[in-house]
Amino acid sequence: MTAAADTPKRERGAISRLLSRPLAIFGLAIIALVVLGAVFAPYLTPYGPDDQMFDGLTLQGAPLAPNAKFLLGTDLLGRDLLTRILFGARTSLIIGIVANGISLFIGTLVGVLAGFYRGWVATILMRFTDLMMAFPALLLAISLAAVFTPSLWIVAMVIALVNWVQIARVIFTETRSLAEREFIEAERSIGAGAGRILTRHILPHLFPTIIVWGTLGISTTVLLEATLSFLGVGVQPPTPSWGNIIFENQTYFQSAPWLVFFPGVAILLLALAFNLVGDALRDVLDPTQRGHLK
């Protein structure tokens, strides 16, 4: 049986092993609920994310606690908190996928080029990577976000620019190891070019690592976006974001704790879900890493 014929069987085996893990199923269920909530947000709630209801505040002008009409209560402007959390899920998912996808592409490109070509190419690329790693990611992200006018896409680009370094280091190490393997030397000996070796041999072997880091990276991205929004340099109101929902309502932390609790739980569950799925994928795709921590 050829390797090509074995591929679907290996893929089915990996999926079955993934679905045999209760924590992975829990993570996938949370991700599916968040995605469905984000996609169908306009149909799941009768309110808009910026609608200020006349009956959304108490007579004293305070937010309403969770009740039959507003299931998660209202915020300081009388807006439905559940609606804003559902629409905020769109922001978190868009930034998580876009920013993590860009950082994954940059990190993979830098790591592969440095690991395969070595010499001065590796020296320049990896020293630049080390330089970027020397800066605290949060401080660098805050600095970049302060320079540019914060918006959804600017925040995604800022997060991507500070998150690619860890991926680049991992890909560089694996690529350098692969480049020394006998089958790569055999390819070179028969005159195979760099393009063929990279696309036919190096990248397919890196694919499991890329998938795992892509999944785990989304949780980091979601947390960083929420942090930037909470600090006021992320996605700006009125665009709902789980981070800026907490930022807007932090003064009501003691009198209306649900305004901080519910978006905080949403951030925690989504980050936890991607971490659980990423850990399970790492064990399934690379059994030698089973039980190792990130």
ZIDAWO-V959280 format. One line per field, one symbol per residue. phi: phi as a letter, one per 40 degrees, with the letter a starting at -180 (. if undefined). psi: psi as a letter, one per 30 degrees, with the letter a starting at -180 (. if undefined). A space follows every 10 residues. Layout:
BEGIN
phi->???
psi->???
END
This chain:
BEGIN
phi->.cccccddcc cccccccccc cdcccccccc cccccccccb dcccbcbccb cbccccbccc gccccdaccb cbgbccbgcc cccccccccc cccccccccc cccccccccc cccccccffc cccccccccc cccccddccc cccccccccc adcccccccc cbbccccccc cdcccccccc cccccccccc gccccccccc bccdccddcc cccccccccc cccccccccc cgbbccccdc adccccccbc cbdccbcccb cccccccccc cccccccccc cccccbdccd gccc
psi->kleeffeeee eeeeeeeeff jeeeeeeeee eeeeeeeeeg efffkfllfg kjkegfllfg gllklkaeej egalafggkk eeeeeeffee eeeeeeeeee eeeeeeeeee eeeefefabf eeeeefeeee eeffkkeeee eeeeefeljk leeeeeeeee ffffeeeeee eeeeeeeeff lefeeeeefg gkleeeeeef eeeeffeeee eeeeeefeee eeeeeeeeee fggbkklgkk keefeeeegf fgeefifffe eeeeeeeeee eeeeeeeeee eeeefiffgk fkl.
END
